[in-house]
Amino acid sequence: MIHAFSNRFLLLFLVIVSQVFVACEFKDITLERVEGFQVESIRGGKLKGTLNVVLTNPNSFDVKVKSAEFDVLNGEKHMGTAELGSSFKIVSNSTESYPIPVEAEVGNLLSGGLSSLAGLLTGNTPKFMLKGDLKAGNWLYTKTVPIEIETDLPIDQMF
């Protein structure tokens, strides 16, 4: 009698646990667009700023962005790398704007900035590409989401 009860309990437990894991499937966080970038400081080849992005979380649970690392490109020109300054939470089932503190190594900022300025003088808005990985998850799941987005970033929004 006790043996049959423990087998049923074990079976019920396994069914419930498997349903929880299936119901909590982790869907990719999507970077919809970059709304702007504000430079806070440039010192010793390092740039600190805030990147304003619109992110979509299709999951039924909040997700914490734990880390992110991006290459910043202007056309084909590599301008530097950017990292997430601190982690933040993305609300469940939402598409919202988030200010993301970033720190960037900007070895080629001057040459990239000059080509952007030349583009502005000819009436073109410079195109920037962010290419890298974003690590997001909750207490149970962590997933690396590849990000590659090209965006217009007017110079007047940088300062």
N, C-alpha and C positions, 0 to 999 in steps of 0.2 A: 504494500500500500504506500509506504513512504517512498520507495524507489520509483513507483509510477508517478507520484506527485512531483518529485524532484525532476524527473524527465520532462514532464509537462511544463513545469516552471522554467526549465532551461530552454525548451523549445519556444515558449512564449517570450522569454527574454531575448532570444536571438531574433525573433520576428520583429519585435519592437525596435531593437537596436538597428537592424537592417533598414527598417522604414525611416528611422531618424536620419540615417546616412543618405538614403536615396532622396528624401524630402529636402535635405540641405545641400543639394548640388550647388557648387560654387560656379557662378557665371562670371565671365570676364567684366572687369571694370573698363569703361570706354572713355577715352579722352576725346571729347567732342570738338573742342576748339580752344585756342589760346586767346584770351580777351585782352591781354596786355602784360607789360613788364615794367616795374618801377625799380630803378637803380637806387640803392641806398648808399653804397660806398664802393670805391675802386682803390685798392691799396696793394702794392707789391705783386701785381699780376693776378690778384684775386678780386672777383666781383661779388658783392652781396646784394641781393635784391629779392623782390617778391614777384613771382610768376602767377598771374591770375588765369586759372583754367576752369573750363566747364567739364565736369566729370559725371558720368551716368553709372549708377549702381543698380543693376536689374535684380539684385538679390533681395530676399525677404528679410534680411538681417543686415545690421550695420557692418561695415568693413573698415578696418584700420589700414591705412597706407603706412607701411613700415619703413620702406626705403625706395629710392628711385635714383637712377643714374642715367644721364643723357649726354649724347654728343650734340653740340649746337653747331649747325651748318648754315651758311649763307650761300645759297646756290651750291656750288661744289666746294666752297672754301670752308675748311674746318676752323671754327672760331674758338672752340674750347669745349670743356666738359662741365656739366652741372650736376649737383647732387642735392637731394632733399635735405633741407636744414633741420627739420623736426617732423616726427610722425603726426598724422591727423586722421580723423574719423570721417567716413563718407556715410551719410544717412541712407537707410534702406529704401529701395524703390524710388529713387529720386534722380533728377538731373539738376545739379546746382553748381554755382560758381564757388571756387575755393581759392583763397590766397595761399600760395605755397612758397615758403621761404627757401631760397636756393643759394648755394655758394658755387661759383664757377671759376675754373682756371681759364683765363682769357688771354692766352699767348698770342692769338691772332686777332684780337679785338680791333686793333687799330686798322689793319688792312681790310677786315670785314666791314668795319664802320665806314671807311672811306668809300668802298664800293657801294654801300647803302646810300651814302650821301650823294654819290654820283648818280645813282638811280633816282633819288628824289629830285635832283636838278633836272633830269630828263622827264620827270612826271611819273615815274614808276615807283610803286610802293615796294620796298625790299621784301623778299621772301626768306623766311627762316624755317629751318627744319629741326625738329627735336626727334632724336632717334635713340632709343634705349629701352630699358626695362624698369617696370614698376612692380614692387613686391607688396602684395596686399593680402589680407586675410582676417580671420577672427581667431578665437582661441583654439579652434579645431582645425581650420584649414589655412594654408598659406600657398599662394599661387604667384608665379612670376608672369606678368602680362607684358608682352612686347608692345612698345609704343613707337609709332612713326607717324608724325603729322607735320604737314607743311602749312604755314600760316603767314599772312601779311602782318607785319609788325611795324606800324609807322614810327619813325624816330621820335616824333613829338610825344609819344606815350612812354618813352623810356626815362624821362626826367621829370 
